[in-house]
Amino acid sequence: MRRVDLQGVVDKDGFMERCAAALELPSWFGRNWDALADALGDPGQLPEAPEGEALAVVVTGWAAFEAAHPEQWAIAREVFAQASAARIRLELG
């Protein structure tokens, strides 16, 4: 399981940096919504998960980002919902 803590994130760049670090994405990760969607759909770009399972990812500390950037958060939620190589769970905190 991986945890993406968004506490203190104030913009999309910070969001992408937190995702890249927590998910150990390759250095060539494009840090945009399409690149994040591609990474979450490709098990080869993500840390290894148990055989035949999607990587479990818990996203925390997102409420302030949602309040400050509701349109960007809506895109993030869509990307998370479409992830085929990861199971994304949102938690407050």
Buried (B, 14 or more C-beta within 10 A) or exposed (E): EBEBBBEEBEEBEEBBEBBBEBBEBEEEBBBEBEBBBBBBBEBEBBBEBEEEEBBBBBBBBBBEBBEEBEEBBEBBBEBBEEBEBBBBEBEEE
